Amino acid sequence: MKIKNVLAIETSCDDTSVAIVSDGGVVRALCSANQDLAHQPFGGIVPEIASRNHTLNLLPLVDSCFQKANMDWQDIDGLAVTSRPGLMGSLLVGVVTAKTLALAKEKPFVTINHLEAHIWSPFIKDHSYSISEDFTPPFVSLVVSGGHTHLYRVKDLGKYEVLGATLDDAAGEAFDKFAKMLGLGFPGGVAVEKNSQGGRADAFSFPRALWNKDNCNFSFSGLKTEALRVLKDLPVDKRPIADLCASYQEAIVDVLVHKIDKAVEKTGLKRVAVAGGVSANKRLREKIEQWAQQKEVAVSIPPLRYCTDNAAMVGYVGLRRLQSGQRDSWEASPSASSLEGDFIDVRSG
């Protein structure tokens, strides 16, 4: 059976998302529901709340996708679902739902690594976006989000080398924790970016960890510690919020761009893709574009709708895997971490 249309499900964390992706990676429909308001009182994601809300949101989103695409189950040739890495309760909801639908509708299905889906998110197509035809593997990929900060050499679908990764906290988590320190709300990345407007990026000297190390790894725990120290020395009612946010944001952005530069230097590749929730940050996009022009590197960053967790990227990878003949068994189960063989770690030093 030729695979032309795939129904995809993404529930790795707190965003519930369903998409229908067609041959060539064209998004026919994408319907998502975030849980920001549910988690906002806690200043972070509560796993039990996330999984419970997935059970409420998922099937209605499937129906909405069919309506939006003007399609039904007869048009669907297979299913794809995120199975790793992520919150186990959230992943379980998605995987069990996908397997149940696949079994009931007699459709093949595949499980997808969430990070792999982010890697390929710049390749999604829709009515107003498509990647340049010249942008093909191999390329360097930065996946940067609330839970992940990784640099990869992407050789082809399923062929990835880890060039660098965070040794402690992810960049998105660093944004969230700083926002919580300042009482700016959740999600933190959006709050810090918003409050950085008009601020001086050199007002405070926050550390750039591992800057002089000859590797592509990241570390943001020291940045959070220094931020806490700085805030303790400032009276709450006299904190220059804009300057603090701009300076803190600049420290994170500088490190991300610097390590991308290191990855390009080590691999010799002249194509870079950036994905994940933090890739929506305007300052990061601006500095990467500036760096790319200086270094004559081609950069691809997906539009904002494909930066955060979404089922369209899962559908893109699922479509390609199903078309290549891959099928997963009914025994497939979720995993909190990536599986051995998903990525090859080539880091040294």
Beta strands, then each sheet from edge to edge (+ up, - down):
strand 1: 5-10
strand 2: 16-22
strand 3: 26-33
strand 4: 78-84
strand 5: 109-113
strand 6: 139-144
strand 7: 149-156
strand 8: 159-165
strand 9: 271-275
strand 10: 298-300
strand 11: 344-345
sheet 1: 3+ 2- 1+ 4+ 5+
sheet 2: 10+ 9+ 6+ 7- 8+ 11+
end
